[in-house]
Amino acid sequence: MSFTKLAAEIWRGFVTDGVAGSGVHKPIKADIRTWGTEVEAAAGSGYASFMGMPATGTVTDDKHKALLMLPADGTWITATLDAPANLRDNFQVELFNPPYSAAGVANVRRHRIISQFETFYLAPGHSARFLKTGGAVIRIDKPSKWLKSGIVMYCDQAASQTYFDGMVAGAGGAKKTMGACLAVLLADIDTKGDNPQIVVTGTFTENVRLNGGYESSGYVKIGAPAVNLLNWYNGAQPYCLMVANGATAILQNVNFNRNALANIIFLQAHQKAVVDIGDPGQGLGQSIVFAGAGATGSCLSTDGAGSTININQGIEFGAGSYGTMIFISGASSLNWTGSTLVKHSGAVTCGTYLQMIGSGANASLAGGIDFASAGTVQPGCTKFVLALCASLSLSGNVLPGNIAGNASSGAEYV
Amino acid sequence: MKYVKIIPAPDTPRTHGGRVTVIEAGLPHDGMPARWFLHEGETEYIPAWATEELMARGHQVVEAVEIIDGVQTTIDVSAVMPIDIEAELANAPANEADTFLRFHGHHEHLTAQTMIEDGHTERMRALALKIHRAVGHLRRKLPDKENDGGGR
């Protein structure tokens, strides 16, 4: 609440405040009427008291038993609700937090509500209603999802707080893990069929499972804004990214690394999953870098029927051991864009470059993929292994390796 | 593992484009031959366990090498004639042992299992040794009507 003029000004002693020589000041009735009207309006509004809100920081309200008004821009709010038994029947609190965006300013509004029982968060654009419906029960209506197409979330190793909503880039607003970004994306946001994007910067040790069923969303695009800005290590599990049943993903500008385990699969695509390596139409140069999956590990692997891996941009295999670079299982497909660059940096030891096992395993390489201009693999690499009616179309490309490719059990090679 | 380089027999079939030679070696499965593909202009080897069969089919073995951890050493061809397949498999990387097994009728999804199961390599090698005991030292005849069912 603000006043047109404060009492100290209206009833000041002298014409010029504090200067006796300026003459005695006579209060102006119009100012008094205005002030009085404003006081009456405030006093008659029904509020027991006012809770001030600083420009930044936290306000804890643990005194009010009946009502919370929680508007804020540019900060987040903590509120402690009293015990439900103390609340009147039909007590209600409504929180509404539309996305706030001034010209040239990203969404900055954040709310945090703490009841005496539970802590939870509202992402921008969400609303929730708290109801006391008799007895000692508080019911919380399920928040509706935020309808937001073209959403870009940010994940930054340097993020200073875990409760950031990820709507702002950098240490002051990004989320700290990719998993946290995906959790928000799954639970809170309806992208209306658009492709959500998670911009990731830093070094992460994280097993990420991308589940299918991201409501109304298309491909989830994960990657750094430029090459070599995202170093992604596997955590306790033998994979970095598992694209689970029915999920779709685009990966761009990711450096995959292995630690802790002897052999891993950097990227697994399960049933009906679709993974794009590199964003289509973004050039044929380096986008994804792998660093040693282990002697029986793999870089890209389809582990379920009906999955597809599309390689749209250049990839690099860094120094280290690999069991199989790419593994395609039954009823799954590999589509490799022509003229893409494949780089082998340092001593790359690989057992089998491309392995395909299973009826309906299908790989189609477009012509002119550059396997040879930027390094090659060490001796002992089998070019390809095909079995059980797998089908490989190389289109004149010669895969790296000095052991002849082989096919058995009805597998086809073109 | 040990490998050999061959000069294919003159009548060896080629792919339609003519730049890839198709070499049959290994046990057929469901009537489908096991094949290796040699690209023209490329230096490619075939695992040495197939040497006897390759020679019997009229291919000329010109070189043998042993590759360990990416280091390739030329060895005498006589060192792979015959080859101690048991020792070979015991020292082989899992995926190469896998290839061997598939070419001898064991079409399990071995490599995929290797990716996800700890200790699979050891089980696979144990399986290989059982095969070895079953087929002797691979001094087998060329595939024929009596030997077309693989090693199942």
Contacts between the chains, C-beta under 8 A, distances in Angstrom:
chain1	res1	chain2	res2	distance
A	238	B	115	7.9
A	238	B	116	7.5
A	263	B	115	7.4
A	265	B	115	5.6
A	295	B	93	6.2
A	295	B	94	7.4
A	296	B	93	7.4
A	296	B	94	4.8
A	296	B	95	6.7
A	296	B	114	4.9
A	296	B	115	7.0
A	296	B	121	6.7
A	297	B	115	7.2
A	298	B	115	5.8
A	301	B	112	7.8
A	301	B	115	6.5
A	303	B	112	6.7
A	303	B	115	7.7
A	303	B	116	7.6
A	323	B	93	7.3
A	323	B	94	6.8
A	323	B	95	5.3
A	323	B	111	7.5
A	323	B	114	7.0
A	323	B	115	7.6
A	324	B	95	6.3
A	324	B	111	6.5
A	327	B	111	6.7
A	327	B	112	6.8
A	327	B	115	7.2
A	329	B	109	7.6
A	329	B	112	6.2
A	347	B	70	6.4
A	349	B	69	6.4
A	349	B	70	4.3
A	351	B	93	5.1
A	351	B	94	7.6
A	351	B	95	3.8
A	351	B	96	6.5
A	352	B	95	5.1
A	352	B	99	7.6
A	352	B	111	7.8
A	355	B	95	7.4
A	355	B	111	5.8
A	357	B	109	5.9
A	357	B	111	6.7
A	357	B	112	6.8
A	358	B	109	7.2
A	377	B	70	7.9
A	378	B	69	7.8
A	378	B	70	2.9
A	378	B	71	7.7
A	379	B	65	7.7
A	379	B	67	4.9
A	379	B	70	5.9
A	379	B	71	7.3
A	379	B	72	3.9
A	380	B	1	7.3
A	380	B	67	3.8
A	380	B	68	7.8
A	380	B	69	7.8
A	380	B	70	5.7
A	380	B	72	7.1
A	382	B	95	7.6
A	382	B	96	7.5
A	382	B	99	6.9
A	383	B	37	7.7
A	383	B	44	7.4
A	385	B	95	7.6
A	385	B	98	8.0
A	385	B	99	5.7
A	385	B	102	7.6
A	385	B	111	7.8
A	387	B	102	5.3
A	387	B	107	6.2
A	388	B	107	5.9
A	396	B	17	7.7
A	398	B	39	5.3
A	398	B	42	6.1
A	401	B	44	7.9
A	402	B	42	7.7
A	402	B	43	5.8
A	402	B	44	5.8
A	402	B	45	6.0
A	402	B	72	7.8
A	403	B	3	6.4
A	403	B	44	6.4
A	403	B	45	5.3
A	403	B	46	7.4
A	403	B	47	7.3
A	404	B	23	7.3
A	404	B	36	4.3
A	404	B	37	5.7
A	404	B	38	5.3
A	404	B	39	8.0
A	404	B	44	4.3
A	404	B	45	6.7
A	404	B	46	5.4
A	405	B	36	7.1
A	405	B	37	4.7
A	406	B	26	7.9
A	406	B	34	6.8
A	406	B	35	6.4
A	406	B	36	4.7
A	406	B	37	6.9
A	406	B	99	6.9
A	406	B	103	7.4
A	407	B	34	7.4
A	407	B	35	5.2
A	407	B	37	7.2
A	408	B	26	6.5
A	408	B	29	6.2
A	408	B	32	6.9
A	408	B	33	7.8
A	408	B	34	4.0
A	408	B	35	7.2
A	408	B	102	5.8
A	408	B	103	5.9
A	408	B	107	7.8
A	409	B	29	4.5
A	409	B	30	6.6
A	409	B	32	5.6
A	409	B	34	7.8
A	409	B	102	7.4
A	409	B	107	5.7
A	410	B	29	7.8
A	410	B	30	6.7
A	410	B	32	4.5
A	411	B	32	8.0
A	413	B	15	7.6
A	413	B	20	7.9
A	413	B	35	7.8
A	413	B	37	5.9
A	414	B	15	7.6
